[in-house]
Amino acid sequence: MKRIVSSLFFILLSGGVMAQQSLTLQEAVATGLEKNLNIQIVSKTVDQTTNDYDKSIGEFLPNVSVTASKSFSNTNVTQQFVNDDAPREINGAKSNTLDVSPTLRWTIFDGLGMFYTRDRLAEQMGLAEDDLKVQIENTIAQISTAYYIIVLEQERLRVLEDALELSATRVELAKTRYEVGKTSKLDYLQAQVDYNTDQSNILQQREVVYNAFVDLNRLMGADLENRYSVQSTFEVERSLELNGLLESVNLNNPSLLRARRNREIAYLQTKEVKAELLPEISLNFGYNFNDRNSDAGFLISNTSKGINYGVSASWTILNGFDVKRRQQNARIAVETRELEVQDLKQQLEADIRKAFINYENSLALSELEERNFEIAEENYEIAQDRYNIGNATALEIREAQVNFVQAELRKLQAAFNVQVQEVELKRLAGENLR
């Protein structure tokens, strides 16, 4: 009866898997690149720096401003003129003044500072793009690892389910033997205990599989409840070479490219500060319109208008050595960025070398576990045959079964380790993971 129930359960489980949407690694990566929230956040920074660069063209354009004012007054006036004996009194004399002055100021030379600023903004835009590349590469690596974790954990679940079927068969056989008096009740009870242990392992493994799907959906920016049918094998590349990876790191690693760009930004900042030591020359143009009307005085109306233009220059001779201080700090920043580049190169080379050793060892272990699995499988088949004819004890068949299951689990883990090391090597080398 237990075997029938287990078989029905496996059929229902298989049907549920078949109804799930198929998902390849490439599809998972494509979805993540489109919907991953961290990528979208970094993309906004790219938009900001692009906007800063695009608008920096304004540094080369003139500055135009307009000032205007309109004033009114109402006063009591007493006026004494030379030719009049009596003073003249005006109560509530009104006056108004209109003044409009548009001006244009165009800086034509500032020590080339405006050019250096625009170059720096271009590099900062590139820096934001490098940050986006780093985030994309890290996200691809995370999605790839999460996908392969699902492959691993689902295969582990399959192994445990296969083990449960073997235990169910053993329970039925032990029960039959017990009922006909060929074995003790102890063997029958032990078979049931082992069967329950296998069921417990499956329940725990299902939780692991569930959590693995949640992690993948989080990275993909998908509904956390989504379930997929994924591939059941690992696709290991066995042709990776250390020298090629080290060369690729120097050319393609986005973190290293970002560090070099930071160094260039620091260099441009030294030029920006140096430009402040040179004079600033500007062209000035203005227009003035003034209209005044008054009820009192010699002039009841006065209007003037005209243009003014010229050239102005300013040169900061001394400002408390502030520019010199910032020059020194800017040069120190360049030296610091250069040291950071060298340190990162060394760190990446160290990471590549260690990851490559792990990769080679994982390949060797994978081959070893493949052979060991074949031995364990043959050993279990022999033990099963001996148990069926009564030449092996329950303890011996259980030990052979456990060894067989553990050998297959180790084989899966070894293949997974190779796959993950391959992903990490390609991420460090800046190679395409898609």
SVG drawing of the C-alpha trace seen along z (x, -y; Angstrom):
<svg xmlns="http://www.w3.org/2000/svg" viewBox="-2 -138 53 156">
<polyline fill="none" stroke="black" stroke-width="0.4" points="0.0,0.0 2.8,-2.4 4.5,-1.7 1.3,-2.4 0.8,-5.7 4.4,-6.7 4.1,-5.9 1.0,-8.0 2.8,-10.8 5.7,-10.7 3.3,-10.7 1.5,-13.8 4.9,-15.5 6.1,-14.8 2.9,-16.1 3.3,-19.3 6.9,-19.8 5.9,-19.2 3.2,-21.9 5.8,-24.4 7.2,-26.9 10.6,-25.9 13.4,-28.3 16.9,-28.2 19.9,-30.0 20.0,-32.4 16.3,-33.3 16.9,-33.8 19.8,-36.1 17.8,-38.1 14.9,-38.5 17.3,-39.6 19.0,-42.2 15.6,-43.7 14.0,-43.6 16.7,-43.4 16.1,-46.3 19.8,-46.9 20.6,-47.3 17.8,-49.8 19.1,-51.8 22.6,-52.0 21.1,-52.9 19.6,-56.0 23.0,-57.2 24.1,-56.8 21.2,-59.0 22.2,-61.6 25.8,-61.8 24.8,-61.8 22.5,-64.7 25.4,-66.6 27.6,-66.0 25.0,-67.1 24.2,-70.3 27.9,-71.1 28.0,-72.7 26.4,-75.7 29.9,-76.5 30.9,-77.6 27.8,-79.8 27.3,-83.4 25.4,-84.3 22.4,-86.5 20.4,-88.2 17.8,-90.9 17.1,-93.2 14.0,-95.5 12.5,-97.7 9.4,-100.0 9.1,-102.4 6.5,-104.9 6.4,-107.8 3.8,-110.3 5.3,-113.2 4.5,-116.8 6.9,-119.2 7.9,-122.8 10.0,-124.4 11.7,-127.9 12.8,-129.1 15.2,-132.1 12.7,-134.1 9.7,-133.5 9.2,-135.4 6.8,-132.9 7.6,-129.2 5.7,-126.7 3.9,-124.0 2.7,-120.8 0.8,-118.3 0.7,-114.7 3.3,-115.1 3.6,-111.8 6.6,-110.3 7.5,-106.9 10.7,-105.4 11.1,-102.4 14.5,-100.8 15.3,-97.8 18.8,-96.5 19.6,-93.3 23.2,-92.2 25.4,-89.6 28.6,-88.2 30.7,-85.7 33.8,-84.1 36.1,-83.5 39.1,-82.3 39.3,-80.8 42.6,-79.0 40.9,-76.3 39.1,-75.3 35.8,-74.9 37.3,-72.3 38.8,-70.3 35.5,-70.4 33.7,-69.0 36.3,-66.3 35.9,-65.4 32.2,-65.1 32.6,-62.9 34.9,-60.6 32.3,-60.6 29.7,-59.6 32.0,-56.8 32.6,-55.9 28.8,-55.5 28.7,-53.3 31.5,-51.2 29.6,-50.9 26.6,-49.7 28.9,-47.1 30.1,-45.9 26.6,-45.6 25.5,-43.7 28.4,-41.3 27.8,-40.6 24.1,-40.1 24.7,-37.7 27.1,-35.7 24.6,-35.7 21.8,-34.6 24.0,-31.9 25.0,-30.6 21.4,-30.8 20.2,-28.9 22.8,-26.2 21.9,-25.9 18.4,-25.0 19.8,-22.4 21.9,-21.0 19.1,-21.0 16.5,-19.5 18.9,-16.8 19.5,-16.2 15.8,-15.9 15.6,-13.4 18.3,-11.3 16.5,-11.4 13.2,-10.4 14.9,-7.5 16.3,-6.5 12.8,-6.6 11.6,-4.3 14.4,-1.8 13.4,-2.1 9.8,-1.5 10.7,1.7 12.8,2.8 9.8,2.2 7.5,4.3 10.1,7.1 10.8,7.0 7.1,7.1 6.6,10.1 9.5,11.9 8.2,11.1 4.7,12.3 6.0,15.7 8.5,16.0 11.7,15.6 13.0,12.6 12.5,11.0 10.2,8.1 13.3,6.1 14.3,6.0 10.8,5.0 10.7,2.2 14.2,1.0 13.1,0.9 10.2,-1.4 12.6,-3.6 14.9,-4.0 11.9,-4.7 10.7,-7.5 14.2,-8.9 14.3,-9.1 10.9,-10.9 12.2,-13.4 15.2,-14.1 12.9,-14.8 10.8,-17.2 13.9,-19.1 15.2,-19.1 11.9,-20.5 12.4,-23.5 15.9,-24.0 14.5,-23.8 11.8,-26.3 14.2,-28.8 16.5,-28.4 13.6,-29.4 12.8,-32.4 16.5,-33.5 16.5,-33.2 13.2,-35.1 14.6,-37.9 17.6,-38.3 15.5,-38.1 13.0,-40.7 10.2,-38.2 7.3,-37.0 8.8,-35.2 6.2,-32.5 7.2,-31.6 8.4,-28.0 10.2,-26.8 11.4,-23.6 15.2,-24.0 17.9,-21.9 18.9,-18.8 22.7,-18.8 25.7,-21.1 27.4,-22.5 31.0,-22.7 33.7,-24.3 36.9,-22.4 39.1,-24.5 39.8,-27.5 43.5,-28.5 45.2,-30.6 47.3,-32.8 44.3,-33.7 42.3,-34.5 45.1,-36.7 45.3,-38.6 41.5,-39.0 41.5,-40.5 43.8,-43.3 41.8,-44.2 38.2,-43.5 37.6,-43.4 35.1,-46.2 36.3,-46.9 39.8,-47.5 38.5,-49.7 36.6,-51.7 39.7,-52.2 41.7,-53.4 38.9,-55.9 39.0,-57.2 42.7,-57.8 41.9,-59.9 39.3,-61.9 41.8,-62.7 44.2,-63.9 41.6,-66.2 40.8,-67.6 44.5,-68.7 44.1,-70.6 40.9,-72.2 42.6,-73.5 45.6,-74.7 43.3,-76.7 42.3,-78.9 45.9,-80.3 45.4,-81.9 43.3,-85.1 39.7,-85.0 38.7,-87.2 35.1,-88.0 33.2,-90.0 30.5,-92.2 27.5,-93.7 24.5,-95.6 21.5,-97.7 19.9,-100.2 16.5,-101.8 15.4,-104.3 12.2,-106.4 11.4,-108.8 8.2,-110.9 7.5,-113.4 4.9,-116.1 7.5,-118.3 10.9,-119.5 12.5,-121.1 12.0,-117.9 8.6,-116.2 9.9,-113.5 13.3,-112.0 14.1,-109.0 17.5,-107.5 18.5,-104.4 21.7,-103.0 24.2,-100.2 27.5,-99.5 30.1,-97.0 33.7,-96.1 36.2,-93.5 36.9,-92.6 39.7,-90.5 40.2,-89.2 43.2,-87.5 43.4,-86.1 46.9,-86.8 46.6,-85.5 43.8,-83.8 45.5,-82.4 47.3,-79.6 43.9,-77.8 44.6,-77.0 48.1,-75.7 46.7,-73.5 44.1,-72.1 46.7,-71.5 48.8,-69.5 45.8,-67.5 44.8,-66.8 48.3,-65.5 48.1,-63.3 44.7,-62.0 46.3,-61.0 49.0,-59.1 46.4,-57.4 44.3,-56.4 47.4,-54.9 48.2,-52.9 44.6,-51.7 44.9,-50.5 48.1,-48.6 46.6,-47.1 43.4,-46.0 45.4,-44.4 47.4,-42.4 44.3,-41.4 42.5,-40.3 45.5,-38.3 45.6,-36.6 41.9,-35.9 42.2,-34.5 45.1,-32.2 43.3,-30.9 40.0,-30.4 41.8,-28.6 43.4,-26.2 40.0,-25.5 38.6,-25.0 41.3,-22.5 40.9,-20.6 37.1,-20.7 37.5,-19.1 39.7,-16.3 37.3,-15.7 34.4,-15.6 36.0,-12.9 36.9,-11.0 33.4,-11.2 32.0,-10.0 34.1,-6.8 33.3,-6.5 29.6,-6.7 29.9,-3.9 31.6,-1.7 28.9,-2.6 26.1,-1.8 27.6,1.6 28.2,2.3 24.5,1.5 23.2,3.7 25.3,6.6 24.1,5.9 20.5,5.8 20.8,9.1 22.3,10.7 19.6,9.2 16.8,10.5 18.1,14.1 18.7,13.7 22.5,13.5 22.8,9.9 21.5,8.3 19.2,5.3 22.2,3.3 24.4,4.3 21.7,3.3 21.1,0.0 24.8,-0.8 25.1,0.0 22.1,-2.2 23.4,-5.1 26.8,-4.8 25.2,-4.8 23.1,-7.9 26.0,-9.8 28.2,-8.9 25.6,-10.4 25.2,-13.5 28.9,-14.0 29.1,-13.6 26.4,-16.3 28.2,-18.6 31.5,-18.1 29.9,-19.0 28.3,-22.0 31.6,-23.2 33.2,-23.1 30.3,-25.1 30.4,-27.7 34.2,-28.1 33.8,-28.5 31.3,-31.3 33.6,-33.0 36.6,-32.8 34.7,-34.3 33.4,-37.1 36.9,-38.0 38.2,-37.9 35.5,-40.1 34.4,-37.5 30.9,-37.2 28.8,-35.1 25.7,-35.2"/>
</svg>
